[in-house]
């Protein structure tokens, strides 16, 4: 029952991401039966969809974190110095996790080390995420941070990421332009990566 | 160099052939055989002339043409002994001595590939006198042609066939083959242009005068051209398109041509339209007609999937019976336009999108371990979760040929097609906002079946599968569901206008 519910949760997230990609690709494709959309508009749309994908991802991993802890709360109880026999439910687990400080999941490295502290190893789905998937998530978040703040700092961070493999750009590109390149190939890769990470995480249930 | 180019232009513009030595002239005055310098053959006409029309365009550097190119570069002096030579049909000839022929029209019926290769070598050699060949750009090449040859329409017509992409194939070949690049660099342009090729000439007027049947020059010239090419690897498309162009235009593609005018041009011989316009090959228009079942029994519909020759034969028979089958031909004329529009507006773009969707889906399935029952299971396992590797393994199975899927879709929806009461126009009677969803659903089902069958392992070949009843039955349930949900009614339009040939 628990496994079936777990799979359903992954599928819901994966379907949400898939819908975003399909919607974006239909817009990008300039389908002959649809109204033509200017590149500028497509760029804005892709930027918004990337932000939305990041939000979906954060909400997904937050839920996943709580559910994973709830399957075996021993690690959490030990971290927070709570009695071993504390009876936890989802709401209580959530309350404990978010009680000590503000938590967001923008930084995948920081998040993963926290997950390691509170989820028992054999039930930790986050450890299934591959190195390449993690790198893509880090890149997507540099873009997300720039789009959320337009600060010089976030711009610099994104530009440095552009300059490295696999992109190796010499000039800064606004995210929309980058995401639209090669008929939205970059957009698809970055957003689908969230889905692939989820699929990889599912393997913990096997 | 200027003098050399002027000499080439003067030869190209003249209607004369100058032989190096005396030629053979048959006693019945119908045949001439001899040897010509390369420079004499560079701009010979070959298509749609009074002397006939060669069905074959220059193919680019395919296998045989590569051999001709290497032979030209490595054994220029021996070329005439190594190759059978070229064949030409001429009309209105005047032979004043055994070195010179003057003529009215010319059709190079055999040896067109050789001629273009010789021409490309000469053009590249001239070009390389001033600029480096290896970095040649499209702009540079076009400027070179324009500045040297634009004053002659006849020559420009031939040069239009020498597109940059074709020239660049030769440059690339040279760049990758030092031996031939060395031959090219050391080659003397004048001696190359004067190297010889053997030629046979069919003198059309004397040939015609002896025939009992009353035929015109074009007919005989084209007959010779097609026969010359029949023994070679000539596309059956080119022969059919060449022979039936006029009738296809007048009957089969009448509605298409009226409607599309110059927006989409029909290509009767592959590669003949080089302008940057939308074009469609005859086969693309003819194939989907078969899937409607207007010309054949059901079994033949499946059998003819992605075929060439039998389809041409079918239309050949139809055109032969055009008086009896006039109603069917008129329907086909309307159908070809409607099906083309469906293909371009919905099918091609939706297939392209669906391919991306399927690639993601099957990549996910591979990682989840859902492809264990497929023939790529072992490969997937050895990829060890590497997404890039997995994508490489999956891609060939997700790739599709539109010629496999489109006929099944046409077959599935053919009964929906109907004639509008007032205008006589045929339509797909679904509103524009609902049509994309309708086709999307059917395409997804048909395409999924196609992939799943490939992944399961084909008992025979993919061709056998796409020509099977089983594949054509795909999407039946979806079709029925869609028909009900959109309240679509089937019509007998195709059936009422059927003329069974195959």
Interface residues (C-beta under 8 A of the other chain):
Chain A: X14 X18 X21 X22 X25 X26 X29 X31 X32 X33 X130 X132 X188 X192 X195 X196 X199 X200 X202 X203 X206
Chain B: X344 X345 X346 X349 X350 X352 X353 X356 X357 X360 X363 X364 X367 X368 X369 X385 X387 X432 X435 X436
